[in-house]
Structure formats: structure tokens, C-alpha cells
Amino acid sequence: MKKSLLWSITGVGMLWVLLSLFFLPNYATRVRPNPVTTTPAQLDIHYEDVVVHSGDLLLPGWWMPAESAIAELMFVHGAGSNRTSHFIDSLGLYRALNKMGISVLSIDLRNHGNAPKTTGHLTMGLEEQRDVFAMAEWLDGRGTTRLPRLVMGASMGGATVIHALASGLDAEGVILFDPALHTADSLVQGAVVNTGMPSALFKLYAWASVTFYPLPKAITDTLVLAKALNQPILLIQDPEDPVTRLHFAQELAQANSYIDLRLAAAPAATAQCLANKGRWGSHVAAFKCDGDWMISVITEYLIDLNIERAQPALATSEY
């Protein structure tokens, strides 16, 4: 009986090792269908449907011009999301930014939303950064007077922005929102959130993913690249984010004096802004939970950059 139980445990363990090495990395980095089903018109935001050319890819997006604009912002969504980013309430964020005089360009990254598929897999910024450069080229091609350019990335979008900056992206202002700074840890924590199983079970799969798949590592490690950036960067972090965790943001802020780390207030577990998010909790929830605070922080940052006419936000209920 004992020998049979031992063999059963050993068999299950070996099966899990094989799954972790050969199946889970491919499965977990695959992007599931998540089509865009709403538009900015839902919040009475003036917008244009646009197409951004990223190499041979035609990426659908929205251009949301502000009246008397003072800046232009490129918004980069997270893994498995799209330009609507419901966890963030990105439509409400676009509206709030427009009210500040900031025009917004938002697209579906490759393999996401309504965009074309390439490999169908995430690369946590390595390939997605090409789409950020394409957004910048689209703005350049409009032929109007160049306004200060901002770029904002959420979760994997934050990692994508970091990789683009390290590759030479030109932007006067950078806003990182719960960025995925440590790829392996984000993979582990994402698996925990999705399954409810202990994190120790996913260490091997995360190692295999980073080691054998085209994901940030070694000289392309996102945190390593972020520590070397040398321009003022606003980093907004949810302190209890279960996926892109606080201590990596703190490590970055301690290592790079250009980082202005701002911690959102931790919402109560029963807060309405966390409804229907399950174990994802406060991941990228700062705007949805306290839009006034987040917009005020962005406003302060723009003033520090000498980008004028940034106005305090309206109450969150008016977004």
C-alpha cells in the first residue's frame, strides 16, 4: 500500500514536471480571444477609428483628440487585454485625460483584441515594443505641430514601454502603471491568480518559459533595462497588486533616481471597484478605485515636466 502510494505520488510529480517544462509555457503565454466590443462613444468621447502600420501588421485603434491639446499620449495595454482594458476602466481614463488637454492614441497590440495574430503568444515587451514605435510613427505622420509626447503602459504594457524606451523611443513623459518588471514572477503570480494553487507549483514552469521562450531575460530583463533609464518616470503602483508586485517597483525606485514611485491606497477587499475581479484584486485598479487621486498624481507629474494647463480632474463619478 505504501509502495503504491509512493509510486502514485512520484508519477504525479513527474507528470507535473513534464507539464511544467513542455506544456504550460506554451499554454500560459498564448493570447486568448478578447475582441473589442465597445467604443469611446459610450462615454461621449470624440474619437476616430485609425489603423497603425507596424511592419506588415495593421493594428486597429482609436485616436481621441483633446480640445486645445497640450500633449499627446500613447496608451499601451496589458497582456491578454485590448484598448478597452476593463480592469483599468481605460475608457474613463481616456476621458479624464482628454479633459486635461491630452490627446490619446490607443491600439490593440499584436495578438490582442482585434489586431492580427502573429505567433499568438506574448513576449512581454520584446516584440510588442514594435507596436509602440509604430504608434509614434503614426503620430509623426499626422503632419501637425509636434506636442509633448507621453507614453503610458499598464502591466505588460509597462514592460513594453520600458523595452521601447531602452531601444530609443522618444517621449517627454513616461507613466508606468503596475508594470510587469519581473517576467518570471509575473508568470508565477498570474498562474496563482488564475488557478488558486500555491506559487511553488509554478516556479519550474516560469523558469522554463523565460529560459526557452522569447521572453525578457539576461540583458533584455525588464527590470535591468528600467534601472538604466535616465528620464523622469512616474510609476503608479497598487501596493497589494497580486501579479505585478510592489517590491519590484520599490527595487526599481531605489536603484533609479529618475523614478517617482507613487503608491495608491489599498482598496478594501469588498470595494465595488474590485467587483468581478476575483483573485486579480487590485491589479491595475488605481484609476477605477480612486480616479481623482490618480489623475492628480499625473497632473503633478505633467507640471513637473513643464507641460502646462493640466487641470485637476472631475469627480470619479463624472468620468
Buried (B, 14 or more C-beta within 10 A) or exposed (E): EEEEEEEEEEEEEEEBEEBBBEEBBEEBBEBEEBEBEEBBEEBEBEBEEBEBEBEEBEBBBBBBBBEEBBBBBBBBBBBBBBBBBBBBBBBBBBBBBBBBBBBBBBBBBBBBBBBBEBEEBBBBBBBBBBBBBBBBEBBEEEEEEEBBBBBBBBBBBBBBBBBBBBEEBEBBBBBBBBBBBBBBBBBBBBBBBBEEEEEEBBBBBBBBBBEEBBBBBEEBBBBBBBBEBEEBBBBBBBBBBBBBBBEBBBBBBEEBEBBBBBBBEBBEEEBEBBEEBEEBBBBBBBBBBBBBBBBBBBBBBBEEBEBEEBEEBBEBEEB
